[in-house]
Amino acid sequence: MDAPDLPGAAFDRFLVSTAPRSRDRRPWTTADGAMPALYLSHGAPPLFDNARWIDQLFAWAQALPTPRAILIVSAHWESAPLTISASAADTPLVYDFGGFAQRFFQMTYATPDASELGAKVASLMPDTEPVHQDTRRGLDHGAWVPLKVMYPDGDVPVLQMSMPTHDPQRLMDLGARLRPLREEGVLVIGSGFMTHGLPYLTREAFFDNQVPSWSRDFDEWAADALAHGDVDLLSAYRDRAPGLRFAHPTVEHYTPLFVTLGAATAADAPVQTTIEGYEFGLSKRSFQVA
């Protein structure tokens, strides 16, 4: 991790030196075919102090056409029944973290009205799972932190959807219902962290990025299963994943990947890994599927 003079200094440099390139990105058209579905390890405010991670996320977005809208499911909104966030333009953010510099509680991410996307999401759900809307809820840090880097101009409508369950099959089914959105240029994202054993990090892991064995073992297990399109193995993580107790003492940062896989054209297709490696000893593995 970088050691900036001020909190978020790496992000400030990015805004000046790199972010203006986002204006060269071309908009999505039907000729591009479906947008991919993404799973990303979203980090937290320290992402804004990490120049390499910022560059990786921005390069990922630059390699894609600019989506017409973004629908994101974050680890930090577990709520049933199925709910979508406020869709009005400039909805305030949710600062669902603590212990960081005051600057991060003052960041904004004003995005355009996403009402059209909200209506489309509602139309895709069956009568047995109607969509509710929380008109007071904005984007939480699992959404706005990575998107502020990937789409720094804030010019893409963004809507967040709650994660109503951790059951892999139900989340796969939810992703499958969202699949038609990709054909309309919507970027569907599951946002978590491939390993997230914060209570078990040593000082050496957090400050020197020494990777614990449980973090490496879980990441390598997941990488192999993803490479082989082995959804059954990924779904059996409670019994089959090494180091689960430490890598995911709670599983909300892992399970968003099932929304991503469900939204894929073929859920068992191998994935394209876009970011790998470790920060704070945790795996930041991220990928996309066609």
C-alpha positions, -999 to 999 in steps of 0.1 A, spaced: 0 0 0 12 35 -8 21 59 20 5 92 8 11 126 25 -27 130 29 -55 105 29 -66 98 -6 -35 114 -22 -32 86 -47 -68 92 -58 -61 129 -62 -31 122 -84 -53 98 -104 -80 125 -110 -54 148 -125 -32 124 -144 -54 95 -155 -91 100 -149 -95 124 -179 -89 95 -202 -123 82 -193 -138 108 -217 -122 89 -246 -142 58 -239 -169 51 -264 -205 45 -254 -220 10 -257 -240 2 -288 -260 -29 -298 -231 -38 -321 -211 -45 -290 -234 -73 -279 -241 -79 -243 -221 -62 -216 -202 -86 -194 -211 -93 -158 -185 -85 -132 -175 -96 -98 -151 -72 -81 -133 -71 -48 -143 -36 -38 -118 -26 -11 -128 2 12 -116 38 16 -79 26 17 -84 19 -20 -81 56 -26 -45 54 -11 -35 26 -34 -23 38 -68 -19 3 -83 -54 -8 -74 -68 24 -87 -50 18 -120 -62 -18 -122 -99 -8 -117 -97 21 -141 -80 0 -168 -107 -26 -165 -134 0 -171 -114 15 -200 -113 -18 -217 -152 -19 -218 -176 4 -237 -193 29 -214 -225 11 -202 -259 27 -204 -264 20 -167 -250 0 -139 -268 -24 -115 -247 -35 -86 -253 -59 -57 -230 -52 -28 -220 -73 2 -230 -44 24 -267 -45 17 -282 -77 29 -319 -72 29 -351 -92 21 -374 -88 4 -356 -78 -27 -351 -40 -27 -335 -14 -49 -319 18 -38 -332 53 -45 -331 60 -82 -332 98 -82 -302 118 -95 -276 129 -70 -289 106 -42 -266 109 -11 -242 81 -4 -241 57 25 -209 60 46 -211 25 61 -176 23 76 -157 37 105 -122 46 117 -111 63 85 -101 99 78 -129 125 77 -122 131 41 -138 98 31 -170 107 49 -172 138 27 -167 122 -7 -196 124 -31 -206 105 -62 -234 122 -80 -249 100 -108 -278 105 -132 -314 94 -126 -317 56 -127 -355 54 -127 -356 37 -161 -333 9 -149 -354 5 -117 -385 0 -138 -367 -26 -160 -354 -45 -129 -389 -46 -115 -404 -59 -147 -379 -88 -148 -389 -102 -114 -417 -128 -110 -448 -121 -89 -433 -143 -62 -404 -119 -57 -416 -83 -63 -391 -55 -61 -394 -29 -33 -377 4 -33 -360 23 -5 -362 59 -16 -339 70 12 -311 46 6 -281 57 -16 -251 37 -27 -230 21 0 -192 18 -1 -193 -15 -18 -207 3 -48 -195 39 -48 -158 33 -38 -149 11 -68 -173 30 -92 -158 64 -83 -125 50 -97 -139 31 -126 -163 58 -138 -149 89 -122 -171 114 -141 -202 100 -125 -220 101 -158 -235 66 -158 -268 59 -139 -262 35 -110 -288 15 -91 -280 -8 -62 -300 -40 -54 -300 -57 -20 -288 -92 -15 -318 -110 -2 -302 -144 5 -269 -162 6 -282 -193 -10 -261 -199 -42 -290 -212 -63 -313 -184 -54 -287 -159 -62 -279 -176 -95 -316 -175 -103 -316 -138 -95 -287 -132 -118 -303 -151 -146 -334 -128 -144 -311 -98 -147 -293 -113 -178 -316 -95 -204 -303 -62 -190 -268 -70 -204 -283 -71 -239 -294 -35 -233 -260 -22 -223 -264 -25 -186 -233 -35 -166 -243 -60 -139 -218 -62 -109 -215 -84 -79 -193 -65 -54 -176 -83 -25 -140 -94 -16 -126 -128 -25 -113 -132 10 -125 -111 39 -112 -125 72 -106 -91 89 -108 -104 124 -80 -128 117 -55 -105 101 -22 -100 119 -4 -67 120 21 -81 95 -7 -90 71 -25 -57 73 5 -34 71 30 -55 52 6 -75 31 19 -109 44 -7 -133 30 -21 -157 56 -23 -193 45 -61 -194 48 -64 -164 24 -41 -179 -1 -57 -214 1 -92 -201 -3 -82 -178 -32 -64 -206 -51 -94 -229 -45 -118 -203 -59 -95 -194 -88 -93 -231 -99 -130 -236 -96 -137 -204 -116 -112 -214 -143 -130 -247 -148 -165 -232 -146 -172 -255 -117 -203 -238 -103 -212 -269 -82 -179 -267 -63 -182 -230 -58 -217 -235 -45 -205 -262 -20 -181 -237 -4 -193 -244 31 -181 -280 29 -154 -278 2 -136 -245 5 -103 -245 24 -99 -219 51 -135 -208 50 -138 -202 87 -110 -176 85 -114 -164 49 -151 -157 53 -162 -157 89 -194 -143 74 -201 -150 37 -216 -118 24 -184 -108 6 -182 -141 -13 -218 -148 -23 -223 -118 -47 -203 -138 -72 -233 -160 -77 -253 -131 -90 -225 -125 -115 -223 -161 -126 -261 -163 -128 -261 -133 -151 -236 -149 -174 -247 -163 -208 -235 -197 -196 -231 -199 -158 -205 -227 -161 -183 -208 -185 -147 -201 -174 -142 -166 -163 -117 -139 -174 -97 -128 -144 -90 -91 -145 -74 -84 -111 -56 -107 -88 -31 -105 -59 -35 -94 -23 -40 -63 -3 -39 -63 36 -33 -101 31 -67 -104 15 -74 -116 -21 -86 -89 -44 -94 -114 -72 -119 -99 -96 -133 -113 -129 -158 -109 -157 -180 -133 -176 -196 -130 -210 
